[in-house]
Amino acid sequence: MAAPSGRPTLLYHLYCGLTAVAAPFVWRAVRKKLLAAEVPTLRQHERLGHASQPRPKGQLIWFHAASVGETLSVITLIKRLGERLPDASFLITSGTPTSAALIEKRMPPRTRHQYPPLDAAGPVRRFLNHWRPDAAIFVESEIWPRLITETHNRDTPLALLNARLSDRSVEGWKKRPQTARFLLDQFTLFLTQNDKTARNLIAMGAPETRVKPGTNLKAMSDPLPVDRTTLEEIRTQISERPIWIASSTHAGEEETVLSAHAELLNRWPDLLLLLIPRHPERRGDVAALIQQSHLTAAFRSASQPIAQDAQIYVADTLGETGTWYALCPIVFLGGSLREIGGHNPFEPAQAGAAVITGPGYFNFAETFAPLIETGGVTEVRTAPELTKTVTQWLSDPTKLNAAREAAKTCVNSQKNALDDIVETLCAQLNLKRQDPTSSG
């Protein structure tokens, strides 16, 4: 017989006990990563619940995001919420130094960033005692049982925004129906990326009245920033050379991209490939692959200029993707030739690019569908197919411009959905304009 909704289950109690025992060991591993990223000691201790900044007065709305993509999508929403709630302040928590660095560059007004507490009693309670959020909004699939339950127990309304669950995760939770129902009952609102996730959440035990299908929040992010000085410097170096981009590539994908580029060079000997690895620390592996392909490259991280004989420019840095997209209207988007889930196609589309993808974009299925249907995105599976599409767009500006326009039109059609999300969050989480002198 299922446990009544709202009652902690034995599995939840076991989880709490195990995390209490494991917390010191988890902290050592987390601290090691933060040290390697040169995160200051004061900020490292945020993972233990020790705040490095004071809580602002008045209403505080807390967003918790997993990493870079989720964090950037939240920034756009915070800006819009900030316009609706001019007296509110915002807290973003995210777990990676990369996301923290990007947030610092694009921080909305009245917003602070912290690393989230470890999911154990001491860190969670210290965090909540200090910040006392008036609402908590978890993004995508960030389900931390202790953090969620402790927040709910303080009568803080919770929302799961842009909710996404893999089929494997859903099947796992269905085997633990009592615990799934208990955790899902902590949330006031679920705004899902698609209808499938909405159905899955209800099947797992989420109250149907709290589940609302939506759209992918990443489709509504602001355009990526462009450094005009860098853009002009690179344009000068490239001069009149034709160019195409392979962005957010992962291990196992560069081989296909490099094979296509080698074939394209037969027709356009001065063609430049701008290669943007998803993880810049893989630059050594990427360099080895380029060497094995008998191609020549310059590396951004080494401040190497793009000489005329450089066939590839490896943009192995962070935070400059918007500048690279401004250079070229042809973008292959990685994370898709293998079963990785893809990346946000609206980022290159907002920059005015036509987009190419592999078939493995399941994390963005609803985002890609209208883009593919209207011709703004072309799907490929092999190096010859990638070569064919790039050839078509390089050799026929009319077809390229038609694809670019289709992508841009699709982006613009999604913008109104952001207002609907803001309206729903304010209504369901009781977010209203308040006196900024209140203590929260």
C-alpha positions as a LaTeX table, in Angstrom:
\begin{tabular}{lrrr}
\hline
Residue & $x$ (\AA) & $y$ (\AA) & $z$ (\AA) \\
\hline
Met1 & 0.00 & 0.00 & 0.00 \\
Ala2 & 1.39 & 3.40 & $-0.95$ \\
Ala3 & 2.47 & 5.77 & 1.77 \\
Pro4 & 0.22 & 8.79 & 2.19 \\
Ser5 & 1.39 & 11.76 & 0.17 \\
Gly6 & 3.71 & 13.97 & 2.20 \\
Arg7 & 5.01 & 11.25 & 4.58 \\
Pro8 & 8.76 & 10.55 & 4.38 \\
Thr9 & 9.50 & 7.02 & 3.24 \\
Leu10 & 12.02 & 4.51 & 4.51 \\
Leu11 & 14.08 & 5.03 & 1.35 \\
Tyr12 & 14.19 & 8.77 & 2.03 \\
His13 & 15.37 & 8.17 & 5.61 \\
Leu14 & 18.04 & 5.78 & 4.32 \\
Tyr15 & 19.18 & 8.42 & 1.85 \\
Cys16 & 19.48 & 10.98 & 4.63 \\
Gly17 & 21.50 & 8.55 & 6.72 \\
Leu18 & 23.83 & 7.66 & 3.87 \\
Thr19 & 24.42 & 11.30 & 2.91 \\
Ala20 & 25.28 & 12.11 & 6.52 \\
Val21 & 27.97 & 9.41 & 6.48 \\
Ala22 & 29.18 & 10.26 & 2.96 \\
Ala23 & 29.22 & 14.06 & 3.35 \\
Pro24 & 32.87 & 14.36 & 4.53 \\
Phe25 & 34.07 & 12.23 & 1.65 \\
Val26 & 31.91 & 14.08 & $-0.89$ \\
Trp27 & 33.22 & 17.38 & 0.47 \\
Arg28 & 36.83 & 16.27 & $-0.09$ \\
Ala29 & 36.09 & 15.39 & $-3.72$ \\
Val30 & 34.14 & 18.62 & $-4.32$ \\
Arg31 & 36.81 & 20.74 & $-2.63$ \\
Lys32 & 39.51 & 19.13 & $-4.78$ \\
Lys33 & 37.66 & 20.17 & $-7.96$ \\
Leu34 & 37.09 & 23.69 & $-6.68$ \\
Leu35 & 40.77 & 24.00 & $-5.74$ \\
Ala36 & 41.76 & 22.85 & $-9.22$ \\
Ala37 & 39.54 & 25.60 & $-10.64$ \\
Glu38 & 41.21 & 28.13 & $-8.29$ \\
Val39 & 37.96 & 28.92 & $-6.47$ \\
Pro40 & 38.77 & 30.98 & $-3.33$ \\
Thr41 & 38.45 & 29.25 & 0.05 \\
Leu42 & 35.59 & 31.52 & 1.14 \\
Arg43 & 33.58 & 30.46 & $-1.89$ \\
Gln44 & 34.49 & 26.80 & $-1.52$ \\
His45 & 32.76 & 26.83 & 1.87 \\
Glu46 & 29.50 & 27.78 & 0.20 \\
Arg47 & 29.20 & 24.06 & $-0.57$ \\
Leu48 & 29.06 & 23.55 & 3.22 \\
Gly49 & 26.26 & 26.09 & 3.52 \\
His50 & 28.42 & 29.00 & 4.67 \\
Ala51 & 27.27 & 32.05 & 2.73 \\
Ser52 & 29.90 & 34.43 & 1.36 \\
Gln53 & 27.43 & 37.31 & 0.93 \\
Pro54 & 24.71 & 38.86 & 3.11 \\
Arg55 & 21.05 & 38.20 & 2.46 \\
Pro56 & 19.36 & 41.24 & 0.90 \\
Lys57 & 16.33 & 42.73 & 2.60 \\
Gly58 & 12.88 & 41.99 & 1.28 \\
Gln59 & 11.64 & 39.28 & $-1.06$ \\
Leu60 & 14.30 & 36.80 & $-2.24$ \\
Ile61 & 13.61 & 34.38 & $-5.10$ \\
Trp62 & 16.05 & 31.49 & $-5.35$ \\
Phe63 & 16.89 & 29.67 & $-8.59$ \\
His64 & 18.92 & 26.46 & $-8.54$ \\
Ala65 & 20.44 & 25.35 & $-11.85$ \\
Ala66 & 22.75 & 22.47 & $-12.69$ \\
Ser67 & 25.40 & 24.04 & $-14.87$ \\
Val68 & 26.12 & 26.43 & $-17.72$ \\
Gly69 & 23.18 & 25.91 & $-20.08$ \\
Glu70 & 20.53 & 25.91 & $-17.36$ \\
Thr71 & 22.09 & 28.93 & $-15.66$ \\
Leu72 & 22.16 & 31.05 & $-18.82$ \\
Ser73 & 18.52 & 30.27 & $-19.55$ \\
Val74 & 17.59 & 31.31 & $-16.01$ \\
Ile75 & 19.31 & 34.69 & $-16.41$ \\
Thr76 & 16.80 & 35.77 & $-19.07$ \\
Leu77 & 13.90 & 34.75 & $-16.85$ \\
Ile78 & 15.35 & 36.63 & $-13.86$ \\
Lys79 & 15.63 & 39.79 & $-15.94$ \\
Arg80 & 11.96 & 39.54 & $-16.90$ \\
Leu81 & 10.89 & 38.70 & $-13.34$ \\
Gly82 & 12.96 & 41.63 & $-12.10$ \\
Glu83 & 10.93 & 43.95 & $-14.32$ \\
Arg84 & 7.70 & 42.47 & $-12.97$ \\
Leu85 & 8.94 & 42.52 & $-9.33$ \\
Pro86 & 11.14 & 45.61 & $-8.97$ \\
Asp87 & 11.49 & 45.16 & $-5.19$ \\
Ala88 & 12.62 & 41.52 & $-5.37$ \\
Ser89 & 16.16 & 40.19 & $-5.17$ \\
Phe90 & 17.41 & 36.95 & $-6.71$ \\
Leu91 & 19.81 & 34.18 & $-5.76$ \\
Ile92 & 21.26 & 31.74 & $-8.32$ \\
Thr93 & 23.00 & 28.58 & $-7.18$ \\
Ser94 & 24.94 & 26.42 & $-9.62$ \\
Gly95 & 27.54 & 23.76 & $-9.03$ \\
Thr96 & 30.34 & 24.40 & $-11.50$ \\
Pro97 & 33.06 & 27.07 & $-11.57$ \\
Thr98 & 32.37 & 27.52 & $-15.28$ \\
Ser99 & 28.76 & 28.50 & $-14.63$ \\
Ala100 & 29.84 & 30.80 & $-11.79$ \\
Ala101 & 32.28 & 32.62 & $-14.07$ \\
Leu102 & 29.68 & 33.09 & $-16.81$ \\
Ile103 & 27.08 & 34.35 & $-14.34$ \\
Glu104 & 29.52 & 36.96 & $-13.04$ \\
Lys105 & 29.80 & 38.33 & $-16.59$ \\
Arg106 & 26.03 & 38.43 & $-17.18$ \\
Met107 & 24.63 & 39.00 & $-13.68$ \\
Pro108 & 21.14 & 40.56 & $-13.76$ \\
Pro109 & 20.37 & 43.46 & $-11.41$ \\
Arg110 & 19.74 & 42.59 & $-7.75$ \\
Thr111 & 21.15 & 39.08 & $-8.22$ \\
Arg112 & 23.74 & 37.07 & $-6.29$ \\
His113 & 25.44 & 33.77 & $-7.07$ \\
Gln114 & 26.41 & 31.03 & $-4.62$ \\
Tyr115 & 27.49 & 27.42 & $-4.92$ \\
Pro116 & 24.73 & 25.11 & $-3.65$ \\
Pro117 & 25.08 & 23.27 & $-0.34$ \\
Leu118 & 25.90 & 19.59 & $-0.29$ \\
Asp119 & 22.70 & 17.57 & 0.12 \\
Ala120 & 23.24 & 16.82 & 3.81 \\
Ala121 & 21.53 & 18.18 & 6.92 \\
Gly122 & 24.20 & 20.60 & 8.14 \\
Pro123 & 25.01 & 22.34 & 4.84 \\
Val124 & 21.34 & 22.53 & 3.78 \\
Arg125 & 20.15 & 23.99 & 7.07 \\
Arg126 & 22.96 & 26.56 & 7.22 \\
Phe127 & 22.12 & 27.60 & 3.67 \\
Leu128 & 18.39 & 27.96 & 4.34 \\
Asn129 & 18.86 & 29.65 & 7.73 \\
His130 & 20.94 & 32.35 & 6.05 \\
Trp131 & 19.09 & 32.94 & 2.78 \\
Arg132 & 15.47 & 32.30 & 3.88 \\
Pro133 & 14.11 & 32.29 & 0.30 \\
Asp134 & 10.52 & 33.32 & $-0.31$ \\
Ala135 & 10.31 & 30.96 & $-3.29$ \\
Ala136 & 12.58 & 28.26 & $-4.69$ \\
Ile137 & 12.74 & 27.35 & $-8.37$ \\
Phe138 & 14.72 & 24.27 & $-9.37$ \\
Val139 & 15.68 & 24.01 & $-13.04$ \\
Glu140 & 15.45 & 20.87 & $-15.21$ \\
Ser141 & 16.27 & 17.63 & $-13.37$ \\
Glu142 & 18.03 & 18.91 & $-10.26$ \\
Ile143 & 16.32 & 16.66 & $-7.69$ \\
Trp144 & 18.19 & 16.85 & $-4.36$ \\
Pro145 & 15.88 & 15.15 & $-1.80$ \\
Arg146 & 17.22 & 16.76 & 1.38 \\
Leu147 & 17.43 & 20.25 & $-0.07$ \\
Ile148 & 13.93 & 20.00 & $-1.52$ \\
Thr149 & 12.33 & 18.58 & 1.62 \\
Glu150 & 14.00 & 21.00 & 4.02 \\
Thr151 & 12.93 & 23.92 & 1.83 \\
His152 & 9.34 & 22.68 & 1.68 \\
Asn153 & 9.28 & 22.18 & 5.46 \\
Arg154 & 9.89 & 25.92 & 5.86 \\
Asp155 & 6.70 & 26.67 & 3.94 \\
Thr156 & 8.68 & 27.90 & 0.95 \\
Pro157 & 6.79 & 27.27 & $-2.32$ \\
Leu158 & 8.84 & 25.24 & $-4.78$ \\
Ala159 & 8.65 & 24.96 & $-8.56$ \\
Leu160 & 10.43 & 22.58 & $-10.92$ \\
Leu161 & 11.01 & 24.67 & $-14.04$ \\
Asn162 & 11.89 & 23.42 & $-17.51$ \\
Ala163 & 11.39 & 19.96 & $-16.05$ \\
Arg164 & 13.12 & 17.20 & $-18.00$ \\
Leu165 & 13.47 & 13.54 & $-17.10$ \\
Ser166 & 15.21 & 10.87 & $-19.14$ \\
Asp167 & 13.36 & 7.62 & $-19.86$ \\
Arg168 & 15.88 & 5.80 & $-17.67$ \\
Ser169 & 15.24 & 8.17 & $-14.77$ \\
Val170 & 11.49 & 7.80 & $-15.12$ \\
Glu171 & 11.70 & 4.02 & $-15.06$ \\
Gly172 & 13.93 & 4.18 & $-11.99$ \\
Trp173 & 11.50 & 6.37 & $-10.07$ \\
Lys174 & 8.55 & 4.19 & $-11.08$ \\
Lys175 & 10.23 & 1.34 & $-9.20$ \\
Arg176 & 10.11 & 3.52 & $-6.08$ \\
Pro177 & 6.58 & 4.94 & $-6.29$ \\
Gln178 & 6.19 & 5.89 & $-2.62$ \\
Thr179 & 9.42 & 7.91 & $-2.55$ \\
Ala180 & 8.71 & 9.47 & $-5.95$ \\
Arg181 & 5.27 & 10.56 & $-4.78$ \\
Phe182 & 6.70 & 11.94 & $-1.53$ \\
Leu183 & 9.36 & 14.04 & $-3.29$ \\
Leu184 & 7.07 & 15.28 & $-6.05$ \\
Asp185 & 4.50 & 16.33 & $-3.47$ \\
Gln186 & 6.99 & 18.89 & $-2.13$ \\
Phe187 & 6.53 & 21.00 & $-5.27$ \\
Thr188 & 3.80 & 23.57 & $-5.79$ \\
Leu189 & 4.31 & 23.74 & $-9.56$ \\
Phe190 & 5.89 & 21.76 & $-12.40$ \\
Leu191 & 6.54 & 23.59 & $-15.68$ \\
Thr192 & 7.77 & 20.97 & $-18.14$ \\
Gln193 & 9.70 & 21.23 & $-21.39$ \\
Asn194 & 7.17 & 19.09 & $-23.22$ \\
Asp195 & 3.99 & 17.04 & $-22.98$ \\
Lys196 & 5.90 & 13.77 & $-22.55$ \\
Thr197 & 7.60 & 14.98 & $-19.37$ \\
Ala198 & 4.25 & 16.21 & $-18.05$ \\
Arg199 & 2.73 & 12.77 & $-18.57$ \\
Asn200 & 5.73 & 11.08 & $-16.97$ \\
Leu201 & 5.58 & 13.29 & $-13.87$ \\
Ile202 & 1.90 & 12.51 & $-13.40$ \\
Ala203 & 2.57 & 8.80 & $-13.87$ \\
Met204 & 5.29 & 9.04 & $-11.20$ \\
Gly205 & 2.88 & 10.56 & $-8.71$ \\
Ala206 & 2.93 & 14.32 & $-9.24$ \\
Pro207 & $-0.49$ & 15.89 & $-8.57$ \\
Glu208 & $-1.99$ & 16.48 & $-12.00$ \\
Thr209 & $-3.29$ & 19.94 & $-11.11$ \\
Arg210 & 0.25 & 21.15 & $-10.43$ \\
Val211 & 1.73 & 19.98 & $-13.75$ \\
Lys212 & 1.73 & 22.41 & $-16.67$ \\
Pro213 & 3.34 & 21.57 & $-20.03$ \\
Gly214 & 5.44 & 24.43 & $-21.33$ \\
Thr215 & 8.35 & 25.03 & $-23.63$ \\
Asn216 & 12.11 & 24.79 & $-23.36$ \\
Leu217 & 13.34 & 27.80 & $-21.39$ \\
Lys218 & 16.67 & 27.67 & $-23.23$ \\
Ala219 & 14.81 & 28.68 & $-26.37$ \\
Met220 & 14.18 & 32.05 & $-24.74$ \\
Ser221 & 17.68 & 32.93 & $-23.58$ \\
Asp222 & 19.09 & 36.29 & $-24.56$ \\
Pro223 & 21.50 & 36.27 & $-27.53$ \\
Leu224 & 25.02 & 35.35 & $-26.56$ \\
Pro225 & 27.26 & 38.37 & $-25.96$ \\
Val226 & 29.61 & 39.54 & $-28.72$ \\
Asp227 & 33.00 & 41.15 & $-28.07$ \\
Arg228 & 33.19 & 43.66 & $-30.92$ \\
Thr229 & 36.94 & 44.22 & $-30.54$ \\
Thr230 & 37.71 & 40.51 & $-30.79$ \\
Leu231 & 35.23 & 40.14 & $-33.64$ \\
Glu232 & 36.96 & 42.79 & $-35.74$ \\
Glu233 & 40.42 & 41.38 & $-34.94$ \\
Ile234 & 39.42 & 37.90 & $-36.10$ \\
Arg235 & 37.64 & 39.25 & $-39.18$ \\
Thr236 & 40.81 & 41.07 & $-40.15$ \\
Gln237 & 42.83 & 37.87 & $-39.79$ \\
Ile238 & 40.33 & 35.80 & $-41.77$ \\
Ser239 & 39.97 & 38.44 & $-44.48$ \\
Glu240 & 37.95 & 37.09 & $-47.42$ \\
Arg241 & 38.34 & 33.40 & $-46.59$ \\
Pro242 & 35.16 & 31.29 & $-46.51$ \\
Ile243 & 34.38 & 29.88 & $-43.05$ \\
Trp244 & 32.14 & 27.42 & $-41.26$ \\
Ile245 & 31.74 & 26.55 & $-37.58$ \\
Ala246 & 31.55 & 23.30 & $-35.61$ \\
Ser247 & 30.38 & 24.24 & $-32.12$ \\
Ser248 & 30.07 & 22.39 & $-28.80$ \\
Thr249 & 31.71 & 19.26 & $-30.17$ \\
His250 & 32.30 & 16.27 & $-27.90$ \\
Ala251 & 34.68 & 13.33 & $-27.93$ \\
Gly252 & 33.85 & 11.09 & $-30.88$ \\
Glu253 & 32.45 & 13.93 & $-32.99$ \\
Glu254 & 35.56 & 15.83 & $-34.08$ \\
Glu255 & 36.58 & 12.90 & $-36.30$ \\
Thr256 & 33.42 & 13.37 & $-38.40$ \\
Val257 & 33.87 & 17.14 & $-38.53$ \\
Leu258 & 37.52 & 16.90 & $-39.53$ \\
Ser259 & 36.72 & 14.33 & $-42.22$ \\
Ala260 & 34.09 & 16.66 & $-43.68$ \\
His261 & 36.47 & 19.62 & $-43.55$ \\
Ala262 & 39.22 & 17.70 & $-45.34$ \\
Glu263 & 36.77 & 16.92 & $-48.15$ \\
Leu264 & 35.53 & 20.52 & $-48.32$ \\
Leu265 & 39.12 & 21.76 & $-48.69$ \\
Asn266 & 39.30 & 19.99 & $-52.03$ \\
Arg267 & 36.76 & 22.49 & $-53.41$ \\
Trp268 & 37.64 & 25.51 & $-51.23$ \\
Pro269 & 41.39 & 25.28 & $-50.47$ \\
Asp270 & 41.32 & 28.42 & $-48.29$ \\
Leu271 & 38.25 & 27.33 & $-46.29$ \\
Leu272 & 38.59 & 27.86 & $-42.52$ \\
Leu273 & 36.93 & 25.65 & $-39.92$ \\
Leu274 & 36.28 & 27.37 & $-36.59$ \\
Leu275 & 36.17 & 24.47 & $-34.13$ \\
Ile276 & 34.68 & 25.10 & $-30.67$ \\
Pro277 & 35.09 & 22.08 & $-28.34$ \\
Arg278 & 32.39 & 21.90 & $-25.68$ \\
His279 & 35.07 & 21.30 & $-23.05$ \\
Pro280 & 38.18 & 23.44 & $-23.71$ \\
Glu281 & 40.30 & 21.22 & $-21.48$ \\
Arg282 & 40.11 & 18.60 & $-24.27$ \\
Arg283 & 42.40 & 20.78 & $-26.42$ \\
Gly284 & 45.17 & 18.18 & $-26.26$ \\
Asp285 & 42.91 & 15.45 & $-27.64$ \\
Val286 & 41.60 & 17.81 & $-30.31$ \\
Ala287 & 45.15 & 18.80 & $-31.32$ \\
Ala288 & 46.07 & 15.13 & $-31.69$ \\
Leu289 & 43.04 & 14.46 & $-33.91$ \\
Ile290 & 43.90 & 17.42 & $-36.12$ \\
Gln291 & 47.46 & 16.21 & $-36.48$ \\
Gln292 & 46.26 & 12.70 & $-37.36$ \\
Ser293 & 44.05 & 14.24 & $-40.05$ \\
His294 & 47.12 & 15.99 & $-41.54$ \\
Leu295 & 45.50 & 19.39 & $-41.09$ \\
Thr296 & 46.96 & 22.58 & $-39.63$ \\
Ala297 & 45.50 & 24.60 & $-36.78$ \\
Ala298 & 45.86 & 27.71 & $-34.63$ \\
Phe299 & 44.65 & 27.71 & $-31.02$ \\
Arg300 & 42.82 & 30.58 & $-29.37$ \\
Ser301 & 44.09 & 29.67 & $-25.87$ \\
Ala302 & 47.67 & 30.02 & $-27.09$ \\
Ser303 & 46.92 & 33.42 & $-28.67$ \\
Gln304 & 48.03 & 32.06 & $-32.05$ \\
Pro305 & 47.04 & 34.23 & $-35.03$ \\
Ile306 & 45.08 & 32.74 & $-37.91$ \\
Ala307 & 47.78 & 32.50 & $-40.53$ \\
Gln308 & 46.88 & 31.88 & $-44.16$ \\
Asp309 & 48.04 & 28.26 & $-43.91$ \\
Ala310 & 45.91 & 27.53 & $-40.82$ \\
Gln311 & 43.03 & 25.34 & $-41.94$ \\
Ile312 & 41.38 & 25.23 & $-38.52$ \\
Tyr313 & 41.01 & 27.77 & $-35.72$ \\
Val314 & 40.37 & 26.01 & $-32.39$ \\
Ala315 & 38.38 & 28.32 & $-30.12$ \\
Asp316 & 39.31 & 26.52 & $-26.90$ \\
Thr317 & 38.13 & 29.25 & $-24.53$ \\
Leu318 & 34.98 & 29.97 & $-22.51$ \\
Gly319 & 32.48 & 32.77 & $-22.89$ \\
Glu320 & 33.30 & 33.73 & $-26.49$ \\
Thr321 & 30.87 & 31.57 & $-28.45$ \\
Gly322 & 28.63 & 34.53 & $-29.26$ \\
Thr323 & 31.57 & 36.28 & $-30.88$ \\
Trp324 & 32.35 & 33.23 & $-33.00$ \\
Tyr325 & 28.71 & 32.89 & $-34.10$ \\
Ala326 & 28.82 & 36.50 & $-35.30$ \\
Leu327 & 31.59 & 35.52 & $-37.72$ \\
Cys328 & 29.73 & 32.95 & $-39.76$ \\
Pro329 & 26.16 & 31.96 & $-40.75$ \\
Ile330 & 26.87 & 28.19 & $-40.98$ \\
Val331 & 27.00 & 26.31 & $-37.66$ \\
Phe332 & 27.18 & 22.59 & $-37.02$ \\
Leu333 & 26.01 & 22.04 & $-33.43$ \\
Gly334 & 27.65 & 19.15 & $-31.62$ \\
Gly335 & 26.49 & 16.89 & $-28.84$ \\
Ser336 & 24.29 & 15.34 & $-31.50$ \\
Leu337 & 26.31 & 12.88 & $-33.58$ \\
Arg338 & 26.46 & 10.66 & $-30.51$ \\
Glu339 & 23.80 & 9.97 & $-27.88$ \\
Ile340 & 24.62 & 13.09 & $-25.84$ \\
Gly341 & 21.34 & 14.98 & $-26.13$ \\
Gly342 & 22.35 & 17.97 & $-28.22$ \\
His343 & 22.71 & 21.63 & $-27.33$ \\
Asn344 & 20.57 & 24.74 & $-27.65$ \\
Pro345 & 19.99 & 25.50 & $-31.38$ \\
Phe346 & 18.42 & 28.85 & $-30.59$ \\
Glu347 & 21.82 & 30.32 & $-29.69$ \\
Pro348 & 23.26 & 30.10 & $-33.23$ \\
Ala349 & 19.84 & 30.81 & $-34.73$ \\
Gln350 & 19.55 & 34.05 & $-32.73$ \\
Ala351 & 22.94 & 35.04 & $-34.15$ \\
Gly352 & 21.55 & 34.64 & $-37.67$ \\
Ala353 & 22.99 & 31.22 & $-38.52$ \\
Ala354 & 21.58 & 28.25 & $-40.35$ \\
Val355 & 22.16 & 25.19 & $-38.19$ \\
Ile356 & 23.26 & 21.60 & $-38.82$ \\
Thr357 & 22.72 & 18.85 & $-36.25$ \\
Gly358 & 23.23 & 15.14 & $-35.80$ \\
Pro359 & 20.29 & 12.91 & $-34.78$ \\
Gly360 & 21.10 & 12.73 & $-31.04$ \\
Tyr361 & 19.40 & 15.94 & $-29.90$ \\
Phe362 & 16.82 & 14.30 & $-27.62$ \\
Asn363 & 17.27 & 16.84 & $-24.81$ \\
Phe364 & 16.02 & 19.52 & $-27.21$ \\
Ala365 & 13.55 & 17.49 & $-29.26$ \\
Glu366 & 10.73 & 20.06 & $-29.00$ \\
Thr367 & 13.14 & 22.90 & $-29.80$ \\
Phe368 & 14.61 & 21.23 & $-32.89$ \\
Ala369 & 11.30 & 19.96 & $-34.30$ \\
Pro370 & 9.93 & 23.30 & $-35.62$ \\
Leu371 & 13.40 & 24.38 & $-36.76$ \\
Ile372 & 13.83 & 21.23 & $-38.83$ \\
Glu373 & 10.27 & 21.42 & $-40.15$ \\
Thr374 & 10.73 & 24.99 & $-41.40$ \\
Gly375 & 14.21 & 24.40 & $-42.84$ \\
Gly376 & 16.22 & 26.37 & $-40.28$ \\
Val377 & 18.05 & 23.20 & $-39.21$ \\
Thr378 & 19.32 & 20.32 & $-41.34$ \\
Glu379 & 19.96 & 16.92 & $-39.79$ \\
Val380 & 22.97 & 14.83 & $-40.85$ \\
Arg381 & 24.37 & 11.51 & $-39.68$ \\
Thr382 & 27.70 & 11.06 & $-41.45$ \\
Ala383 & 30.71 & 13.01 & $-42.66$ \\
Pro384 & 29.53 & 12.85 & $-46.31$ \\
Glu385 & 26.12 & 14.23 & $-45.30$ \\
Leu386 & 27.78 & 17.01 & $-43.33$ \\
Thr387 & 30.01 & 17.78 & $-46.31$ \\
Lys388 & 27.00 & 17.89 & $-48.62$ \\
Thr389 & 25.06 & 20.36 & $-46.47$ \\
Val390 & 28.00 & 22.72 & $-45.92$ \\
Thr391 & 28.78 & 22.54 & $-49.66$ \\
Gln392 & 25.20 & 23.43 & $-50.54$ \\
Trp393 & 25.16 & 26.48 & $-48.27$ \\
Leu394 & 28.65 & 27.69 & $-49.20$ \\
Ser395 & 27.91 & 27.46 & $-52.92$ \\
Asp396 & 24.32 & 28.78 & $-52.92$ \\
Pro397 & 23.75 & 31.97 & $-50.87$ \\
Thr398 & 20.03 & 31.91 & $-51.71$ \\
Lys399 & 19.54 & 28.54 & $-50.01$ \\
Leu400 & 21.70 & 29.59 & $-47.07$ \\
Asn401 & 19.74 & 32.81 & $-46.55$ \\
Ala402 & 16.44 & 30.92 & $-46.72$ \\
Ala403 & 17.62 & 28.57 & $-43.97$ \\
Arg404 & 18.86 & 31.48 & $-41.85$ \\
Glu405 & 15.56 & 33.31 & $-42.20$ \\
Ala406 & 13.59 & 30.18 & $-41.27$ \\
Ala407 & 15.68 & 29.72 & $-38.14$ \\
Lys408 & 15.30 & 33.38 & $-37.12$ \\
Thr409 & 11.54 & 33.33 & $-37.64$ \\
Cys410 & 11.22 & 30.23 & $-35.48$ \\
Val411 & 13.21 & 31.89 & $-32.68$ \\
Asn412 & 11.02 & 34.96 & $-32.69$ \\
Ser413 & 7.86 & 32.87 & $-32.47$ \\
Gln414 & 9.00 & 31.48 & $-29.11$ \\
Lys415 & 9.59 & 34.80 & $-27.35$ \\
Asn416 & 6.02 & 35.34 & $-26.17$ \\
Ala417 & 6.17 & 32.13 & $-24.13$ \\
Leu418 & 8.51 & 33.82 & $-21.64$ \\
Asp419 & 5.73 & 36.17 & $-20.54$ \\
Asp420 & 3.48 & 33.16 & $-19.94$ \\
Ile421 & 6.13 & 31.53 & $-17.73$ \\
Val422 & 6.54 & 34.71 & $-15.66$ \\
Glu423 & 2.78 & 35.00 & $-15.25$ \\
Thr424 & 2.46 & 31.37 & $-14.13$ \\
Leu425 & 5.34 & 31.58 & $-11.63$ \\
Cys426 & 4.00 & 34.76 & $-10.05$ \\
Ala427 & 0.49 & 33.33 & $-9.74$ \\
Gln428 & 1.40 & 29.86 & $-8.47$ \\
Leu429 & 4.24 & 30.86 & $-6.12$ \\
Asn430 & 2.48 & 33.95 & $-4.80$ \\
Leu431 & 5.19 & 36.32 & $-6.04$ \\
Lys432 & 4.06 & 39.92 & $-5.64$ \\
Arg433 & 5.56 & 43.34 & $-5.30$ \\
Gln434 & 6.56 & 43.88 & $-1.70$ \\
Asp435 & 7.94 & 46.58 & 0.55 \\
Pro436 & 11.74 & 46.40 & 0.08 \\
Thr437 & 12.24 & 47.32 & 3.75 \\
Ser438 & 10.71 & 44.04 & 4.92 \\
Ser439 & 13.17 & 41.44 & 6.21 \\
Gly440 & 11.86 & 38.55 & 4.16 \\
\hline
\end{tabular}
